[in-house]
Amino acid sequence: SCNDTRSWLEKFTEVCDYFQSGIVVVDIHAAGLPICWANEAFKTLIGYTSKAAVGRNCQFLEGSATEMHIVQDIARRMREPNKDSKPMRITNHTQAGKAFKYTLSLHPIWDPEGAQVFC
């Protein structure tokens, strides 16, 4: 869980806060696949604060323009991370309700024993 790997996550997030692309870390072992952390670029893109985004599943970004077949593909890829790592284009919505299209890449993060812990 996020609490068990706090030092690793803190080091990772320190670096990722400088990236201009939106980045989130999701705990794949927690019910509902909640966001553990989001960088400043992601928060700027979606218009939500960390308090509003962290702890929630990314489904809160879905709206009328979101392609549900891609959402289903994302869920499948998170459960089967070695199957397909190609980037996907998806439409989500900002806090203000504005639709935006972006490229999503999923990258599993493994613990020392080889188990996937984050994505």
N, C-alpha and C positions, 0 to 999 in steps of 0.2 A: 504494500500500500504506500501511499504518498508519505505517511509519517515514518515508515520503516527505512526509507531511503532519502531522508531529508538532506543529508550532507551532499549526496550526489545531485539531487534535484536543485539545490541551491547553487552549486557550481555550474551546472548546465544552464540554469536560467540567467545567471549573471552574464554569461556570454551571449545568450539568445536575445537579451533585451536590446542589444546593439543592432540586431538584424532589422532590415527594412521590410521584410516579408513577415506576415502574420504567422505565429507559431503557437500551438497549444500542446500541452502534454495531457494525455488521458490515461486514467488508471483503469486498465482492462480487467482487473480483478474485482473492482467495486461494482455493486449493482447499479445499472443504468449508465455505465461508462462515463463517469463525470470528468469534467475538466479539472485537472489538478493545478494547472498554471497556464497563464496566457501572457505573451509578451506585449509590450506597448503598441507595436504595429498592429497586432490583432485587435486590441481594444480600440485603437483609433479607427480601424476599418469598420468595426461593427457598431461602435458608439455606446458600448456597455462598459462599465467599470469592472475591475477585478471582482469586487464584491458581488456584482450581479451575474458574472459569468462563471466564476470558479464554483465547483460543486454541482454544476448543472450539465446535463447532456447537451451536446451541440444542437439537438432538435429545436431548441428555442430560437434558432436562427432560420428555421424553415418557414416558408410562407407560400402564397399562391403560385409563385413562379418556380418554386423548388421542384426539381425533377425527382419524383419519388423512386423511380427505378435506380437512380444513382445513389440515393440514400440507402436502399436495400443492398446495393453493391458495396458501399462503404462498410456496412455492418458485416457483410460476409468477409470482406478483406481483413477486417480487424480480428475476426475469429480464426481466419486462415492466412496469416501474414506472409507465408512463403509462396502462396499461389500466384499472386499478381501484384506487382508494385508500380504499374504504370500510373502516371498522374491522371486525374479525372477533372473535367470541367463541371461545375455545379453552380446553381443560382441559389443564393440565400438572401436574407433580409437584415438590414440594420435595425437598430432600436427604433429609429424613426419610421420604419416600414419600407424603406427604399430597397428595391431589389438590386443585387450586384452579383456579377458572375466572376468566378475566380477558379484557379487551378489548385486542386487539393492533392497533396502527396502524403501517403501514409508510410511511416518508417517505424517499424517495431524496435523496441529497446529491450535488450535481454539482460538478465541478471547473470552472475558468474556461473551459475549451475545450468544455464542454457534455457531458462524459462522466460517467456515474454512477460514483462511487468508493465510496460507503458507503450503507448503508441502516439 
